[in-house]
Each structure stands twice: as C-alpha cells, then as structure tokens.
C-alpha cells in the first residue's frame, strides 16, 4: 500500500476526530476548513516520523492540537465569535429532541472554545476519549497537572452550561 493509500486509510479511521479537534478551535466555517487542511497537511508530514512511542491515534491527535494551537495564536489578533454551524446527527425520533441535542452540542462547543487554552486542550482530548495519562504525555505535562486542569475545565464548563448553579472559582 502506497503512502497516499495509507494516508487515505488513516483519514478514514481518524478523520472525524481531526474535524472535531478543528471545530474545537475554530468557529468560522471557512477558517475551520482551512484549519482542517492545515491539520491534514501536518499529519501527512508527521506520520512518517511516528516512531511508535505512543499509539498512532494519540500521535495524530497531538499533531492536530499543536497545529490548532498555532492557528489560534495566529488568529488571536483578530478574534471571531460566531456560533458553530454544525448539525449534529441524531437518532432521536422527534425533531424537537434533535433540536435540543444540536443546541446542547453547540453550547458545549462554545463553552469549550471559551476555555483558556491550558484548560481547553485536556478538555477536548478527554471528550475524544483519551485518558489523563495519555493526555499528559501528549501535552508534555505530568498526570497531576492534567487532573487539575480537567477539574478546572469541568467546573468552568458546568458553570457555562448551567450559570444558575453556584460554582467554585476556576483558575487557568
């Protein structure tokens, strides 16, 4: 199997995760598409350098997050706040249930995007199913630092999604 075929197989398996990571960093549809392309190029360049020290999925997620952080830093001079234009697929039987699900996904994505970068990274990786130990390795942190950041991110997300409930103070 050639490199292009291998990359197509990799995209088939991990493309949805890469799109979700891009969505976690960019709200604007066109800029998100550009970020997705930047991520794909970075992954394409990085995969041959994967030495097997971490699972391929974790390696790819790390490359994607690093590219997204670079994108955020580049775009920071001109922040944009727009609602996500993403219709989350739903197996719910009624249109009302589907609308509620889309609203909750949108609110969660906006809340995650509003987190400070040190909290956003472990939150997004947790939502992708990575364990704290894997996240610690990807972000070059110790497991305790990841746990602290996740606790703070959860508290901030809880407050953002349910502002009526009292929440403890969250520090980045």
Secondary structure, 3 states (H helix, E strand, C coil): CCHHHHHHHHHHHHHHHHHHHHHHHCCCHHHHHHHHHHHHHHHHHHHCCCCCCCCHHHHHHHHHHHHHHHHHHHHHHHCCCCCCCCCCCCCCCCHHHHHHHHHHHHHHHHHHHHCCHHHHHHHHHHHCCCCHHHHHHHCCCCHHHHHHHHHHHHHHHHHHHCCCCCCCCCCC
